[in-house]
């Protein structure tokens, strides 16, 4: 069995017994990248020298014995919108193609404290705007299950790298589904934590009221380990939550007896591929057999979520991306006549079409005369969407549905049709607007492409989400399937 | 409500974007399609609904007002496209 198919505990046992070294793990990573990344294109930047040096250090520590970090020696990929000191961070954008960050994101510091190894930076839709990785301004990542198909997005590189066995785990970011949807398309486990649980400091901001960092892994237990390393209050993030952090791994006891599951009829209605629906219904049968109960519920504002999201996220983005002006970092246009022209030309040359489109939409929605009709209206509808969740969670422990309405689509199939592309996020966006946690786990295949099951929990109740996901995984084999590369 | 190429030019100016004629045409069509879809929200009565800007019940998070270490000027200038004497250099603002 390849080392990256082992559970974290098994890897650590092999390190202890000297069957494996950290250098072996890092070699495995770069060898796999050398074999597969010409076709997958998951990586934008490799950290080979840094990773090998770190591996030697950890191997020395292994010889000497003593305490080891939670993620000791595990090769990790990091989405390219999470800043890494001294390692290029481009956000998938030409604007930042040479950007060499001067500090580490809090999550990167936490990974260093947990002693994982940074293998490189992962491809993404430019500034996390997109659901297919086709908006990367460098090259599109491809789905390891079929390279004619998209890996999803915006954390497409993060999902594909784990699915292809290039890294043991990766970090992604999720604003409207950007961890969960690519996890579903690539057949891996992707967790979006509750808003505020994981620090956003050093995550290049897209939509600040929605952005969250989370792990992509091969199984639920590893997801719990990585979350354990990432979660916690950070004074550098003013929206960081002061909550007690439970023992996530310990919560995986397989017991879902008596758990009450709500299944929104809106998540299995129009636009949902029958094969996806069937896979979700099969998963619910597994829960029934384990002693949980499920009932159909209604979340009547679901149909308004996509419009609400695109107004709010684009408005926040238009404000956040104002910092990219060509003055302090990033590209600067040649020979501008004056300062305004410097801003205008630098931004126009540096941003791709989807980023321009969202900045334009957001600027319009926030502009004088339209603010109440679009931005404020969307904020109010966000309240109604959040109330849908509160109402269901008053009577149920979890909400379950599909992660995405269909499996992955072909590269090029939806380019030029932004609205259709946006509707791929119909099942993930409401969760982001409500700020609650959700995980996507593999629950089947349609024509050789993976399908994801989305398990949604109450705010800060990651333990129930992980426990339910883990119990399902223990009784199914979908997560053990690997793409042939 | 439908937006025109002129509206697109106005918004592009606010957003400090320079668009080609082709981009303006394309964006006019696409923004109209997206805004038309967003008009769906008008179906909902939200007169007595409070807006949500944020899901966490936190406001005005303060830190202690004390002097702390910060990045050096040299570090801060590391990615500057143009600089002079430890300052970001831009074209003249005043004639």
Interface residues (C-beta under 8 A of the other chain):
Chain A: X98 X99 X100 X102 X103 X195 X196 X209 X235 X238 X239 X241 X301 X303 X304 X306 X307 X308 X310 X311 X318 X322 X325 X326 X327 X328 X329 X330 X331 X332 X336 X337 X338 X339 X340 X341 X342 X343 X344 X345 X347 X348 X351 X353 X356 X357 X359 X360 X361 X363 X364 X367 X373 X374 X376 X377 X378 X379 X380 X381 X382 X383 X384 X386 X418 X419 X422 X433 X434 X435 X459
Chain B: X1 X3 X7 X8 X11 X12 X14 X15 X16 X17 X18 X19 X23 X27 X30 X31 X33 X34 X35 X37 X38 X40 X41 X42 X43 X44 X46 X49 X50 X51 X52 X53 X54 X55 X56 X58 X61 X63 X71 X75 X76 X78 X79 X80 X81 X82 X88 X90 X91 X92 X93
